[in-house]
Amino acid sequence: MRILPSKSINKKDVYSYLIQGLIILFSILLSLSLENLNDRNRDIEKKNSYLIDLSNTLKEDVTQIQSLRSILNESVKTINLLQNDIESNNQTLSDEQIISLIITVEVGFSFFPQDGVFNQMISTGYFELIENERLKENLLEMYNHQMARNYATSLEIDNFNIEFRRSPYEKFRIRFNYNLTDGEFYGARELVNYTFNKSYYLSDEFYGLLSQAKLYSNMYQRQLFDIEKKYLDTLELLNTTIS
């Protein structure tokens, strides 16, 4: 048997194969890198889109907070007028003025934050792409601690508001028309008829009811002030992050 001589490998061919292999490997790595970069850019773009929506939502919530604080503040002023008149033994206000003031006192309005965008960011994972740690801390506090505290306070005030509406309306036999389209939130009342109960009006029971309403109004105003402050701080952080 004749043994064929082995064919020598050309060094130029080896270099050529090596270069081709490196080019293919580099192309693969570059393609993967570009794909990851595109995915990253898409994620950042989507995150920024969420942040823009969140900013618009916070602005709407701030407007709601400011309206509520204004209503509560006016209610405190109204309660002061009524208590001043009671302390003067009903020397400053007419019966109709008193009843008209009573039906304008509002302590049962609550702040309902819009948390849809935040919840979407959490569920989709885009919240973790926020690089500003202070912004993340603010959002977590707003939509966890402050929201829970707001709901707890609102529930307590709502329970009180049932009694605040029932007792005076019953004792004064107040009748009114309700204009659904008027007013900032739930419409407005227009006095139709009443029976003035002076003994109840001057009683400790009614005076105490007004004091409790004023206390809740002031407490909730303070809470809304704290919430608004956090919202405004978060809006500033959002503007910096988005830009």
N, C-alpha and C positions, 0 to 999 in steps of 0.2 A: 504494500500500500504506500502510495506517495503522499507525503504530508505537504499541503500547500503552505507556502509562506504567509505569515500573518500580514494583513494590510496595515501599513503605518497610518496613524491618525494625523491629519493635517492640523497644525496648531491654529492656522487661520480659521479653519472650520470650527474648532473649539471656541475660539473667541467670538466667532459669529453667532454660534448657538447660545453662548453665555449672554451676549449683548441682547439677542432677541428675547431670551428668557427674562432678563432684567426689564426690558421694555414692556413685556406683557405683564409682569408683576407690578411695575410702576403704574401701568394703565389701570389695572384692577384696583390698586390701592387708591389711585387718584379718583376713579369712578366712585368707590365707596366713600371717600372723603367728601366728594362733591354732593353725593346723595345725602350723607349725614348733615352737611352744611345746609342743603336745601330744606331738609326736615327741620333742622334747628331754626332756620329763618322763618319757615311756615309756623312753627310753634310760637316764636317770638311775635310774629305778626298777629296770630290768633290771640295770644296773651294781651297784646296791646289793644286789640279790638275789644276784648272783655273789659280792660281797664277803662277804656273810653265810655263803654256802656255803664260801667260802675260809677264813673264820675258823673254822668248825666243823672243816674238814679239818686246819688247822694245830693245833688243840687235840688232835685225834686223833694227829697226828704227834708232838707234844710228849710225849704219854703213851707212845707207842712208844719215843721216844728215852730217856725216863727209865727205862723198863723195861730197855732194852738196857744202859744205863749201870750199872744195879743188878746185872744178870747179870755183866757184865764185871768190875765191882768185886769181886763175890763170887768170881769165878774167880781174880783176882789174890791174894785172901786164901788161897784153896785152894792155889795154886801156892807161896805163901810157906810154908804148913804142910808141904808136901811137900819143899821145898828145905831147910827147917830140919831135917827128919827125916833127909834125906840127909846133911847136914853133921854130924849127930850120929851118923852111921853106923847109922841105923835104930834109934835108942834110944827113940823117942817114940810111934811109930804101929805098930799091928798090920798084918799083911799085908792083912786084909780092909778095914781102914780106908783103907789106901793105895789099893787098887783102887777102893773106893767113891769116894774123892776124885778119882781120875783120870777116872772116867767122868762126873763132874759139871763138870769144867772145860769152859767154852764160850768159844771165841774166834772162831768162824765165823759168828756171828749178824750180820746186816747191817741197816742202816736203809734202808727203801724208802719214800721220800717219795711222797705222793699228789699228782700234778701234773695231774690231769684238769681241775679247775676253772680253774687257771691257763692251761692250753693252750686251753681254750674261750674264755677272755677274750681271749687273743691272736688266735685265729682269727676271732672275731666282731667284733673292733675295740673291745670295751668296755674293754679295758685302757687305751687312750688317753684314756678319759674320766676316769680317776683324776687328780684335781687335785693330790694330795699327792705331790710329787716324791720325797720321801724314801721313801715307801711304795713307789713304783714302782721305785726303785733297790734297795730291799731285796728285792723280789720277783724282780727280774731276777738279782740275785746269788744268791739262794737256789735258783732253778730253772735256773741256768746254771752259774756257777762252783762253788758248793758242791755241787751235784748231781754234776757231772763229777768233782770231787775225791773225793766219797764213793764213787762207783762204782769209781774207780781203786784206792782204798785197799781197798775190799771185795773186789775181784778178787784183789789181792795176798794178803790174809788168807785168802781162800777157798783159794787154791793152797797156802798153808802148812798150812791146816787138814787137807788131805788127808793130808799126811805125819804131822801130829800125831795124827790118828785111826789111821792104819794101823800105825805102828811100835809104840806101846804095846799096842794091842789084839792085835797079832801076837805080840809078845815075852812078854806075860803070858797069852796064850790066853784073853782075856776073853770071856765069854758073858753076854748080858743079855736080859731081856724089855723090850719097848718099849711103853709106855702112850701111845697116840696122843692121848688126851683130857687127859692130865696135862701140867703145865708151861705156861709163858706163851706160847711160840711153837710149838715143834715136837714137843711131847710130852716124856716123861721116861723114863730108863733105870732098870731095876731089875736089880741084879747077880744072876746065877744061878750062875755058876761061873768059876773062874780057876785058873791055875797061876802061882804067884808066882816071878818070876825075879829073885832078889836081886842077882846080878851086874849085870844090865842096870839095875836100879833104882838102884844106886849108881854107875853108869858116868857118865863125862863126857858121853856121847852123850845120855842121858836128861836129865841136868841141863841141858845146853845147849838141849835141846828145850823144857824148861819155861821157861828164860830167854827164849827167842824168843817163846813164847806170851805170857809176861808183858809183853814189850816191845810186841807187837802190841796186846794188850789195853789197855795204858796209852795208846798212840798213838791208838787208835780212840776211847777215852774222851775224850781231849782234843779230837779232831775233833768228836765228838758234842756236847761241851760248847759249842764254838763255834757249831755249827749250832743248838743249842737256844737259845742267847743271841740269835741273829738271829731265830729264830722268835718268841720272847717279845717282842722289840722290835717285830716286825711286827704281832703281835697287838694290842699297845697302839695302834699307828698305825691299825689297822683299826677298833678300837673307837671311836677319835676320829672317823675318817672316816665311819663308818656312822651314828653318833649325830648 
